[in-house]
């Protein structure tokens, strides 16, 4: 069995564990550095009453805690399903370079987890989105951005 199969098997096992526990949907994930799992997660949307408690988010948070880092460069992510737009965004913010996935987003849509509307919404202008997007308070907020630019000890991520 390849290392990829071993780590994916763990992600799939976590998806089943979470589903059986009724924590949320059938999704599991592991974050791997080298040959070590540094983060594990399964969907806990129902258990935590948190729409952001997806398997990938949980695993990324655990990996960051364990590695005491806000980025996971050098890590890989193994997910039982292709990451949704939110989780894909988290992958990019965490600087993970490789994602392995088993089920596709189309497989997820077939069982009721359809996020295609989010992909479509991302391409819409603000005034064409389903969620009302209203810009306000920019004058004050842009001042804080200016302070950030002037800050000598800023840490970019």
C-alpha positions in Angstrom: 0.0 0.0 0.0 1.4 3.4 -0.9 1.7 6.3 1.6 -1.0 8.1 -0.2 -3.4 5.2 0.2 -2.5 4.9 3.9 -3.2 8.6 4.6 -6.4 8.6 2.4 -7.6 5.5 4.3 -7.3 7.5 7.5 -9.2 10.4 6.1 -12.0 8.1 4.9 -12.1 6.3 8.3 -12.5 9.7 10.0 -15.4 10.6 7.6 -17.2 7.4 8.7 -16.4 8.0 12.4 -17.9 11.5 12.3 -20.9 10.3 10.3 -21.7 7.5 12.7 -21.3 9.8 15.7 -23.8 12.2 13.9 -21.3 15.0 14.3 -21.9 16.1 10.7 -21.7 15.0 7.1 -19.5 12.1 5.8 -16.2 14.1 5.5 -12.8 13.4 7.0 -9.3 14.8 6.6 -5.7 14.5 7.6 -2.8 17.0 7.3 0.5 15.3 6.8 4.1 16.5 7.1 6.5 14.0 5.8 5.3 10.7 7.0 3.5 12.0 10.1 -0.2 13.0 10.5 -0.1 16.4 12.2 -3.8 17.2 12.0 -7.0 15.2 11.9 -10.5 16.3 11.4 -14.0 15.2 10.5 -17.1 17.2 9.8 -18.5 18.6 13.1 -21.0 21.1 11.8 -23.9 19.5 13.7 -21.9 18.7 16.9 -20.5 22.2 17.2 -23.4 24.2 15.7 -20.7 25.7 13.5 -21.1 25.9 9.7 -17.3 26.3 9.4 -16.5 23.1 11.2 -15.7 21.2 8.1 -13.2 18.3 8.3 -10.4 20.3 6.5 -10.8 23.3 8.7 -10.7 21.2 11.9 -7.6 19.3 10.6 -5.8 22.5 9.5 -6.5 24.1 12.9 -5.2 21.1 14.8 -2.0 20.9 12.6 -1.3 24.6 13.1 -1.7 24.2 16.9 0.6 21.2 16.9 3.2 22.8 14.7 2.8 26.2 16.4 2.6 27.9 13.0 0.0 29.9 11.1 1.1 28.2 7.8 1.5 24.6 6.8 4.1 25.0 4.0 5.6 21.5 3.5 2.4 19.8 4.5 -0.1 17.8 2.4 -3.8 17.5 2.9 -5.8 14.3 2.4 -9.5 14.7 2.3 -12.2 12.1 1.8 -13.9 14.6 -0.6 -12.8 17.4 -2.8 -12.7 20.5 -0.6 -15.5 23.0 -0.8 -14.8 26.7 -1.6 -14.3 27.6 2.0 -12.0 24.7 2.7 -10.1 25.3 -0.5 -9.6 28.9 0.6 -8.2 27.7 3.9 -5.8 25.4 2.0 -4.4 28.4 0.1 -4.2 30.6 3.3 -2.4 27.7 5.1 0.1 27.4 2.1 -0.5 23.7 1.6 0.8 22.8 -1.8 -0.8 19.4 -2.4 -4.3 18.2 -1.8 -5.4 14.6 -2.3 -9.1 13.9 -2.4 -11.3 10.8 -2.9 -14.9 11.7 -3.7 -15.5 14.7 -6.0 -17.6 17.7 -5.4 -20.1 16.1 -7.9 -20.2 13.0 -5.7 -21.0 15.3 -2.7 -23.7 17.1 -4.7 -25.3 13.8 -5.5 -25.9 13.1 -1.8 -27.1 16.6 -1.0 -23.9 18.6 -0.3 -24.0 20.9 -3.4 -21.7 23.9 -3.3 -21.8 24.7 -7.0 -23.9 27.8 -6.2 -20.9 29.2 -4.2 -18.5 28.7 -7.1 -21.0 30.6 -9.3 -21.5 33.4 -6.7 -17.8 34.0 -6.5 -17.9 35.1 -10.1 -20.8 37.5 -9.7 -20.5 41.2 -9.2 -21.4 42.3 -5.7 -24.8 43.6 -6.7 -25.7 40.3 -8.5 -25.0 38.0 -5.6 -27.7 36.2 -3.6 -26.2 37.5 -0.3 -26.5 41.3 -0.2 -23.1 42.9 -0.3 -23.1 46.5 0.9 -19.9 48.6 1.1 -19.9 51.1 4.0 -17.4 52.7 6.4 -14.4 52.5 4.0 -13.0 55.9 5.0 -12.4 54.8 8.6 -11.4 51.3 7.7 -8.8 52.4 5.0 -7.1 54.4 7.7 -6.4 51.2 9.6 -5.0 49.7 6.4 -2.7 52.7 6.1 -1.5 52.2 9.7 -0.8 48.6 8.9 1.4 49.6 5.9 3.4 51.9 8.2 3.8 49.3 10.9 7.5 48.3 11.1 7.0 44.8 12.6 4.2 43.5 10.5 4.2 39.8 9.7 2.7 38.9 6.3 0.9 35.6 5.8 
